[in-house]
Amino acid sequence: MNGTFRLARIAVDDDLPIEIAICMQPVGQAHANHEKAKGYTFNYEALKAANEDVQARSDWLIPLCTGEERLKGEDGKKVHPTQKPEGLLARVLLSSSKPGDLVMDPFNGTGTTGAVAKRLGRRYIGFERDSTYAEAARARIAAIEPLPEATLAPFMTARDAPRVAFSELIERGMIRPGTRLVDSKKRHGALVRADGAIMLGGKVGSIHRIGAVAQGSGACNGWTFWHIETKKGLRLIDELRAEIRSEMAAL
Ligand SMILES: C[S@@+](CC[C@H](N)C(=O)[O-])C[C@H]1O[C@@H](n2cnc3c(N)ncnc32)[C@H](O)[C@@H]1O
C-alpha cells in the first residue's frame, strides 16, 4: 500500500500515552484519493465541518475517562485499568465508518467501542478473554440507546449530494401539482405545474428561474427560496429534497 501510517498520539491511558494508527495515508493524500479508493471510509468533510471548517488535526487531545463514564464495581474500584474515553471512540468511528457498518474490536475490555458503535447506529463484535470485563461490557452495551437516525445520516457537501430534480418531489407525492409555492414573507406565490415547472403571473420556468423573476434578480437558488404552506407553517422545499437525499444515502 502506498503512503505511510498516520499515527495519532493520544493521552488516553491512565499511565502512558498510547498511539493508534488512524489512517493509512497522509490526510491530504487520503482525501485526494478517497473518490477512487473503494476499500475504506474516511469522512473527511464531516471531520472538517465538526472542526469549524478547518482540516482536522491528526493529534487529538481527549480527556481521560473519569466521572460517571468510568465503570466502577460494587467496591467502588475501577472495573478496568485502561477504560478508554467514549469521545475518542466516537471520533474514530465517525471519521472512519458509516451507520450500519460492522465494527470489530478484538480487545473489547469494558466495551467502549461497542457502546459508542451502538449509540452511533453501527453493528458491533468484540472479543474479550476476561469474563469480568466481558460481563461488564455486555451490561454496558445493552443499556445504550442508539441516537435518532436523522442525527446519524452521513454528511454530504453540496458537491457530493446526489442531484434531485424538483419534479421528483411531485413524483413522490411530496408536492401536488396545483400547490402554491411562496417565499418566506409570502410576497410571491407560484403555481406548481404537473411537469415540474412553476408559474408566476404569465411566466413559466424552473424553481430557480421563476425565483429570480420574483425577486427581479439575475439568479436564485429556488430550493432555498420557495416554501410550501403546511398546518405547522412554511416548509422550505430544500427540506423535502434533504429527505429524499437521506433516503438515497441509506440505500
Ligand atoms: C487496553 S484493554 C481495552 C480497553 C477498552 N478499549 C475499554 O475501553 O475498556 C485491552 C483488553 O484486551 C483484552 N485482551 C488482551 N489480549 C486478548 C486476547 N488475546 N483475546 C481477547 N482479549 C484480549 C484484555 O483482557 C483487555 O481487557
The ligand as a Gaussian input file, in Angstrom:
#p B3LYP/6-31G(d) Opt

LIG

0 1
 C       -6.467000      -1.914000      26.596000
 S       -7.718000      -3.015000      27.045000
 C       -9.100000      -2.427000      26.105000
 C       -9.851000      -1.392000      26.838000
 C      -11.119000      -0.994000      26.128000
 N      -10.835000      -0.248000      24.912000
 C      -12.013000      -0.182000      27.025000
 O      -12.294000       0.989000      26.744000
 O      -12.411000      -0.729000      28.058000
 C       -7.325000      -4.498000      26.207000
 C       -8.237000      -5.662000      26.552000
 O       -7.935000      -6.715000      25.659000
 C       -8.063000      -7.937000      26.365000
 N       -7.216000      -8.923000      25.647000
 C       -5.873000      -8.961000      25.555000
 N       -5.473000      -9.990000      24.778000
 C       -6.590000     -10.618000      24.368000
 C       -6.827000     -11.750000      23.548000
 N       -5.832000     -12.408000      23.004000
 N       -8.116000     -12.098000      23.304000
 C       -9.126000     -11.391000      23.853000
 N       -8.973000     -10.332000      24.655000
 C       -7.717000      -9.946000      24.907000
 C       -7.609000      -7.612000      27.749000
 O       -8.176000      -8.501000      28.723000
 C       -8.094000      -6.180000      27.931000
 O       -9.339000      -6.135000      28.588000

